């Protein structure tokens, strides 16, 4: 029952953060329209899903940390999943930066504009994946396959009629 309330309270907290974040996004959208400057809105749209991704993984991360099961960082997972997601986020912000005009050609910018700015789906998915992967890459102490197999065998044998 304690575990249920732990996850339930986290769900309420995440829902509250999402609600407040969407209210802030709406306010930034109105200000961007009034000022004809969408830079802050697009930066927020890229960063806010990262926060949600971090919040989605935080409950399990805290439990693992409390039980001292975190023993390192899984670089292969982070490099294979987190870095490409981060690149999608950076490509969505890059045209808004002063350096963006020097790095991106006009043809590449048109393609990015079609993919990334027609909706916020790419930024949202990439942000969620990056935030979740960032905390998920902290690996716990893994037991070997032999120990896991013997534990499974012992558990099956325990409930097998004699």
C-alpha positions, 0 to 999 in steps of 0.5 A: 500500500505504501508503494501505491501511495508513493507512485500515486503522489508522483503521478499527481505531482507530474500531472500538476507540473504538466498542467502548469507547464502547459499554462506557461506555454500558452502564456509564452505563445500569446506573448510570442504572437504579440511581440512577433518573436517566437524564440522563447516559445520554441526554446521552451517547447524544446526544454519542457518535455525534457523536464517531463521525461526526467520526472517520469523516471525520477520515482524509480531512480530515487528508489534505486538510489535509496537502495544503493543500486546505482553503480555507474553510468551506461554510456552505450545507452546514453550515446545510442538513445540520448544523444540522437534525441538531444540532437533533434532538440538542438536542431529545433533550437539552432535556427533561433541562435545567432550561430544557426545562420552560419551552420545551416544552409538554406536548403537544410533550413527549409527541410528542418522547418518542414519537419520540426516547426510544422508541429511540436511532435518531434521536440516533444518525443525527443525531449521525453526520450532524452530526459528519461534516458538521462536518468535511466542511464545510471545503471544499477548493480547487475547480477550475472546471468548465472545467478539470475538463472539459478534464482529462477530455478530455485523459485520454480523448484520451491513451488514444484510438488514433491 
